[in-house]
Amino acid sequence: MAKTLKRTAAFVALGKALTAGARGGPGLGTRLAALPRMIRATTRGEYDGGLRLALMTAATIYVVSPIDIVPEAFLALFGLVDDVVAVTWLAGTVLAETERFLAWEARRKTVIPGTVAG
């Protein structure tokens, strides 16, 4: 029961961070639509987001997983801190990385293969 409430709170916090953090940048829908393209470009070696994607995946698994490094049952409020840190970091990283990827994608579309950019 506590893990389910924690999970729900974590996803609500992540959703709020993603929608509030855009501030004039790409919208949430654009960012979420970019994630599969970013993963595909990274696996093809076209985009350099491999380590960041691995860390985002690990953070997502940690938040969703029923296993907890600092259990709430023993440490009450302090047990929630690790989850809040993970969700906050994940939200910030998703915002930053999708923005970086979308900018990379836009630059890539303007480059003509075989020419020197000046």
N, C-alpha and C positions, 0 to 999 in steps of 0.2 A: 504494500500500500504506500509506504513512504517513498519507495523508488519510483512508483508511478506518478505521485505528486511532484517529485523532484524532476522527473522527465518532462512532465507537462510544463512546469515552471521554466525549465531550461529552454524548451522550444518556443515558449511565449517570449522569453527574453531575446532569443536569437531572432525571432521574427520582428520584434520591435527595433532591435539594433540594425537589422538590414533595411527596414523601411525608413527609420529616422536618420540613418547615417548617410543616405544618398546625397543630400544637400546640393541639389542642382546637377548632380552627376546622373549617370544612367539610372533608370528606374529599376525596381525590384524584378519585374518581368524580364527586362533586358538582361539583367545580371544572371538570373536563374537560367535563361535560355543560353547564355554564353558558357555556362559550366560544362555541358557535354562537349561543346566545341573546344574548350580549353583542355579538357581531358584528352580528347582525340589528338589535338595538336601537340600536346606534351608526349603522348605515347608514340607519336610519329617522329619525335625529336625536332619538331619545328619550333616549339615554344619551350622556354627554359624554366617551366614551373614545376618540375618533378619533385623537388624536395618540399616545396610549399604544399603541393597536392598531397603528398604522403603525410605531412603533418596535419593538414586539414582532415584527411581521412581518419588518422589516429584519434584526433580530438572528437570527431563525430562518433566513432566507435565507442570511445570512452563515455561520452554523454549518454548514448543509447544503451550501453551495456548494463546488465544488472550487477556486474562486479564493480565495486567501488574501492578506491585506494584508501580514502578516509571515510569510513562508514558513519552515517548520521546517528545510528543507534548508540554508538559509544561516545561520540564527541559532539552531539547535538548541532549547534550552530556552526561550529568549526568544520563539521562534516559537509556542510553546504558550500563552504568557501571554495573547495577544489572544483566543484561543479560550476560555480559562478565564474571562476577564473577561466575554466575551459570554454564555456559558452561565450564569454566576453572576447577572449582571444580568437575563437573561431569566427565570430561575427565580424570582428575587425579585419581579420585576414581575408575572409570571403569578400568583404567590401573592397579592400585594397587590391587583392589579386584579380578580381573580375574587372575592376577599373583599369588596371595595368594591362590585362589581356585584351580588353576592348580597344584600348589605345594602340596596342601592338597590332591588332587585327586591322584597324583603320589605316595605320601606316603601311602595313603590308599590301593593302589593296591599291595604294597609290604608287607603289614601286613597280617599275617596268623591268622585268628580268633582262639582264644583259646591259643595263645602263648604269652609269655612275651617278649617284645622288650628289648634288652639289649644294 
